Amino acid sequence: MFRKAFRKIHLILGLISGLILIIIAGSGAVLSFEKEIMNSINKDIYTVPLSNKEKIPIIKLLEGFKKKKPNLEITAISFSNIKSSSLYFKTIKRDGDKKQVSKYYINPYTGEFLAQEKREDFFRTVERLHRTLLFNDMGKHLVGFSVLSLLILTFSGVVMSFPRLKKRFFKSLTFSFKSKGQHFLKSSHSSFAMWLMPFYLFAALSGLNWSYSWYSNAFYKIMGVEKVQRTTNKSIKIQKDSKLDEVGSAIAIFEREVRNKYIYSLVKLPTNGTVYSFIYLDENAKHRRERNKLVLDIKTKKILKHERFEKKPLNEQIMISMLTLHTGEYFGIFGQVILFISSLLLPFLVITGFLIYARKKRK
């Protein structure tokens, strides 16, 4: 009776959330290697030919940019210590209540504008599809419900298969291509589900952080980490030379403090005041979330804060790295490949599950 109830729950949730899970898994598989794909197709934008010349100081590049694009507001600058790396200015163009955010990539040796970044809009659309099905709040709740369904489907599947697992555990992890019909569907469905179960649990439990605030808040509380609330600030135009001088001085202090041992840095220009915030990655960073933060006041030339990822407690490191845990990047290329394959195989489980139900209903 107990197993029969779980079989009914498994069937109902599978039929309701199956299609959405296919969409989530397919879009997740695409996003798994977003960084690698973007680096490949934008190679001529992210990197520049090496030169015997010294890089042009960022202050000079800013001055040249403001002459060419006087109506744009610069909100952030991204630069690197890697000699072959380009840099970019993040800008906003305002038109009444509307605003257009853009990135302008620049050759640091010549000051020339590079081509526009390719496929960025495509991946942001796929990301919205993955998180909200392109329906904003309603889609976010549908995704959250489907991910919760995946957890219940996993648990109910184990309960349904428990007698067989108890008797023939290792055999339950295999199936034969020689078997046909309903037997092949059932054996392949259950064996694949058992192999993939740990990865689906991992992806679902981490992914719910972006679906439900109550879940995210509870997760942070369990981990003993204070959740940082995001705030949105309006940018102001950089018009005066003194302001540009401040930017150059802030970058010089930053580079002196970190001793040029970084591969990526993003400085957010202050909307008001004289406090500059730098986010940067070390040369030996294992993933993109191993971010360090340096905050300085250019007026007093003092470092207000310098947070190093490696010096944070493990629980804070885990919460900061949640996105890379979800994608598998935290575990290197092996983790990415495993979660990528798991995402590709989820539609197989949905389809075989539906076929099992359809054949049984027909009989």
C-alpha positions in Angstrom: 0.0 0.0 0.0 2.9 2.3 0.9 4.7 1.7 -2.3 1.5 2.0 -4.3 1.0 5.5 -3.0 4.5 6.5 -3.9 4.0 5.0 -7.4 0.9 7.2 -7.8 2.8 10.3 -6.7 5.7 9.4 -8.9 3.4 9.1 -11.9 1.4 12.3 -11.3 4.5 14.5 -10.7 6.3 13.0 -13.7 3.3 13.8 -16.0 2.9 17.3 -14.6 6.5 18.4 -14.5 8.1 16.2 -17.1 8.1 18.8 -20.0 9.4 21.6 -17.7 12.2 19.4 -16.4 13.2 18.7 -20.0 13.4 22.4 -20.7 15.3 23.0 -17.4 17.8 20.2 -18.1 18.3 21.2 -21.8 19.0 24.8 -21.0 21.2 23.8 -18.1 23.3 21.6 -20.4 23.8 24.6 -22.7 24.8 26.8 -19.8 27.3 24.2 -18.4 30.0 25.2 -20.8 29.0 28.8 -21.4 32.4 30.2 -20.3 34.3 27.9 -22.6 31.9 28.5 -25.6 32.1 32.3 -25.1 35.9 32.2 -24.9 36.0 30.2 -28.1 33.7 32.3 -30.2 35.0 35.6 -28.8 38.6 34.8 -28.9 39.4 37.8 -31.1 37.6 40.1 -28.6 38.8 38.8 -25.3 42.4 38.5 -26.4 44.7 40.8 -28.5 48.0 40.2 -30.2 51.0 40.6 -28.0 53.0 43.8 -28.5 56.4 45.1 -27.6 54.8 48.3 -26.5 53.6 49.1 -23.0 49.9 49.1 -22.4 48.3 52.5 -22.5 47.4 53.7 -19.0 43.7 53.2 -18.3 43.4 56.9 -17.5 44.4 57.7 -21.1 42.0 55.1 -22.5 39.2 56.6 -20.4 39.9 60.1 -21.8 39.9 58.8 -25.4 36.7 56.9 -24.8 34.9 60.0 -23.3 35.9 62.0 -26.4 34.4 59.3 -28.7 31.4 58.5 -26.6 30.5 61.6 -24.6 26.9 60.7 -24.0 27.7 57.4 -22.3 27.9 56.8 -18.5 30.8 54.5 -17.5 29.8 52.4 -14.5 32.6 49.8 -14.4 36.0 48.9 -15.9 37.3 45.4 -16.4 41.0 44.9 -16.9 43.6 42.1 -16.5 47.2 41.6 -15.8 47.5 39.1 -18.6 49.4 40.7 -21.4 47.2 39.3 -24.2 43.9 40.2 -22.5 41.7 43.1 -23.7 39.8 45.3 -21.3 36.2 46.7 -21.4 34.2 49.6 -20.2 30.7 48.9 -19.0 28.4 51.7 -19.9 24.8 52.9 -19.7 23.0 55.1 -22.2 19.9 56.7 -20.8 16.8 57.7 -22.8 14.2 58.9 -20.3 13.2 56.0 -18.0 14.9 53.5 -20.4 18.5 52.6 -20.2 20.7 50.5 -22.4 23.7 48.6 -20.9 26.7 47.9 -23.2 30.2 46.7 -23.0 33.0 48.2 -25.2 36.0 46.0 -25.6 39.3 47.9 -26.2 42.8 46.9 -27.3 45.0 48.2 -24.4 48.0 48.6 -26.6 46.4 50.7 -29.4 43.2 52.1 -27.8 41.1 50.7 -30.7 37.6 49.5 -30.2 37.2 45.8 -30.8 34.1 44.0 -32.1 31.0 43.6 -30.0 30.7 40.5 -27.8 29.0 37.6 -29.7 26.2 35.3 -28.3 26.0 37.1 -24.9 22.3 37.8 -25.6 21.7 34.2 -26.5 23.1 32.9 -23.2 21.2 35.4 -21.2 18.0 34.3 -22.9 18.9 30.6 -22.2 19.6 31.6 -18.6 16.2 33.2 -18.3 14.6 30.1 -19.8 16.5 27.9 -17.3 15.4 30.0 -14.3 12.0 31.4 -15.2 10.9 29.7 -18.5 10.9 33.4 -19.9 7.8 34.1 -17.8 9.4 36.0 -14.9 7.7 35.4 -11.5 5.2 32.8 -12.8 7.9 30.9 -14.6 10.1 31.1 -11.5 7.5 29.4 -9.4 6.9 26.8 -12.1 10.7 26.0 -12.2 10.8 25.8 -8.4 7.8 23.5 -8.3 9.4 21.2 -11.0 12.7 21.1 -9.1 10.9 20.1 -5.9 9.1 17.5 -8.0 12.4 16.2 -9.1 13.4 15.7 -5.5 10.2 13.8 -4.8 10.5 11.8 -8.0 14.0 10.7 -6.9 12.9 9.7 -3.4 9.7 8.0 -4.6 11.7 6.1 -7.3 14.1 4.7 -4.6 11.1 3.6 -2.5 9.5 1.9 -5.4 12.7 0.1 -6.3 13.8 -0.7 -2.8 12.8 -4.4 -2.8 14.7 -5.0 -6.0 17.7 -3.0 -4.7 17.7 -5.0 -1.5 17.8 -8.3 -3.3 19.9 -7.5 -6.3 21.6 -4.2 -5.8 24.3 -4.4 -8.5 22.0 -6.0 -11.1 19.6 -3.2 -10.6 22.3 -0.8 -11.8 22.4 -2.5 -15.2 20.1 -3.3 -18.1 20.4 -5.4 -21.3 19.8 -4.1 -24.8 18.6 -7.6 -25.7 15.4 -7.1 -23.6 12.5 -5.6 -25.4 9.3 -3.7 -24.9 8.1 -2.8 -21.4 10.9 -4.7 -19.7 13.6 -2.7 -21.6 11.8 0.6 -20.7 11.5 -0.3 -17.0 15.0 -1.7 -16.6 16.7 1.2 -18.5 14.6 3.8 -16.8 15.4 2.5 -13.3 19.1 1.8 -13.9 19.8 5.2 -15.4 17.8 6.8 -12.6 19.9 5.1 -9.9 23.2 6.2 -11.5 22.0 9.8 -12.0 20.2 10.2 -8.7 23.1 11.7 -6.7 23.7 14.3 -9.4 20.1 15.3 -9.7 19.8 15.6 -5.9 22.9 17.8 -5.9 21.7 20.0 -8.8 18.2 20.3 -7.4 19.2 21.1 -3.8 21.6 23.8 -5.0 19.3 25.1 -7.7 16.4 25.8 -5.4 18.4 28.8 -4.0 17.3 30.8 -7.0 13.7 29.7 -7.0 12.6 30.3 -3.4 13.8 33.1 -1.0 12.6 31.0 2.0 14.8 28.1 0.9 17.7 30.4 0.2 17.3 32.1 3.6 17.1 28.8 5.4 20.1 27.4 3.6 22.2 30.5 4.6 21.0 30.1 8.2 21.9 26.4 8.3 25.3 27.2 6.9 25.8 30.0 9.5 26.4 32.6 6.8 24.8 36.1 6.7 23.0 36.7 3.4 24.1 39.9 1.7 21.2 41.9 0.3 21.7 43.2 -3.1 21.2 47.0 -3.7 20.9 48.8 -7.0 22.7 52.2 -7.5 22.4 54.8 -10.1 25.5 55.8 -11.9 26.7 59.3 -12.7 28.6 60.6 -15.6 32.4 61.0 -15.4 32.9 64.4 -16.8 35.7 66.2 -14.9 39.4 65.4 -15.4 39.8 65.3 -11.6 37.3 62.4 -11.6 39.3 60.6 -14.3 42.5 61.2 -12.3 40.8 59.6 -9.3 40.1 56.5 -11.4 43.7 56.2 -12.4 45.0 56.7 -8.9 42.5 54.1 -7.5 43.7 51.5 -10.1 47.4 52.3 -9.3 46.7 51.7 -5.6 44.9 48.5 -6.3 47.7 47.1 -8.5 50.3 48.0 -5.9 48.3 46.3 -3.1 47.7 43.0 -5.0 51.2 43.1 -6.6 49.8 42.6 -10.1 49.0 38.9 -9.2 45.6 38.8 -10.7 44.0 37.6 -14.0 40.8 39.6 -13.9 39.6 42.7 -12.1 36.4 44.7 -12.2 36.2 48.1 -10.6 32.9 49.7 -10.0 33.0 53.5 -10.2 31.4 55.3 -7.3 28.0 56.9 -7.9 28.9 59.5 -5.2 31.8 59.9 -2.8 35.3 58.6 -3.3 35.1 54.9 -2.4 36.1 52.5 -5.2 35.3 48.8 -5.1 37.5 46.2 -6.9 36.5 42.5 -7.4 39.4 40.4 -8.7 40.6 36.8 -9.3 44.0 35.5 -8.3 46.3 33.9 -10.9 45.7 30.5 -9.3 41.9 30.8 -8.9 40.2 27.4 -9.5 36.8 28.9 -10.5 35.2 32.2 -11.3 33.6 32.6 -7.9 36.9 32.6 -6.0 36.6 36.4 -5.9 38.5 38.8 -3.7 37.3 42.2 -2.8 39.3 45.4 -2.2 37.6 48.6 -1.2 39.6 51.9 -1.0 38.9 55.6 -0.4 40.8 57.6 -2.9 40.5 60.7 -0.9 42.5 59.3 2.0 44.4 56.8 -0.1 43.5 54.1 2.5 42.4 50.5 2.0 39.0 50.3 3.8 38.6 46.5 3.3 40.5 43.7 1.6 38.6 40.4 1.7 40.5 37.3 0.5 38.4 34.3 -0.6 41.0 31.9 0.7 40.9 33.4 4.2 37.1 33.0 4.5 35.7 30.1 6.5 34.7 27.0 4.5 30.9 27.6 5.0 31.3 31.1 3.5 33.3 29.8 0.6 30.6 27.2 -0.2 27.8 29.8 -0.2 29.8 32.2 -2.4 30.6 29.3 -4.8 27.0 28.1 -5.0 26.7 28.8 -8.7 29.8 26.9 -9.6 28.7 24.1 -7.4 25.4 24.0 -9.3 27.1 23.9 -12.7 29.9 21.5 -11.5 32.6 24.0 -12.3 33.6 24.0 -8.6 35.0 20.4 -9.2 36.8 21.3 -12.4 36.2 20.0 -15.9 35.2 16.5 -14.5 32.4 18.1 -12.5 31.2 20.1 -15.5 31.1 17.0 -17.7 29.3 14.9 -15.2 26.5 17.4 -14.7 26.4 18.1 -18.4 25.8 14.4 -19.2 23.3 14.2 -16.3 21.3 17.1 -17.8 21.3 15.5 -21.3 20.0 12.2 -19.9 17.1 13.7 -17.9 14.9 13.9 -21.0 15.6 10.1 -21.5 14.1 9.4 -18.1 11.1 11.6 -18.7 10.4 10.0 -22.1 10.9 6.4 -20.9 8.7 7.1 -17.9 5.9 8.4 -20.1 6.2 5.4 -22.5 6.0 3.0 -19.5 2.8 4.7 -18.4 1.4 4.9 -22.0 2.0 1.1 -22.6 0.5 0.2 -19.3 -2.5 2.4 -19.9 -3.0 0.9 -23.4 -2.9 -2.7 -22.0 
